[in-house]
Amino acid sequence: MYSFMGVQAVDLWFRLLLVALTFAICVLGGRAAAVAIMSHRSKRLAQLQRSQFRHRMAQITVRRRLAEIVDMGAA
């Protein structure tokens, strides 16, 4: 009788351990996926901001050059 209960107890603890391990793996996997997505979005946003900055600087340069050309033509 005691050995049967002991086997059941070991089986129960094994199942609980397996459930806890599965849960931990799922939680860690979910967090890893979320971090990867956020990191990817952050990199894409940084690239977009760099591109927009370069575009604005190019526009400013072109406008200044055009203003110089107009000033040279008026003089």
Phi, psi and omega in degrees: 000314182293323181292326177294318178292324177295319178295320178295320180295316179296318178298319179296314179296322177297316179295318178297318178297318179296317178296315179297319179295317178298316179299315181297319179296318179296316180296314179295321177296319178295318178294320179297319178296317180297317179296319180296318179295315180296321179296317180296316179297321180295317178296318180296320178296318178297319178297317179297317180295320177297318180296316179296321179297313178299320180296316179296319180295321178295319178297318179297318180296316180296317180297319179295318180295318177296321178297320178297318180295318179295317179298322180292324180288329181283335183279000000 
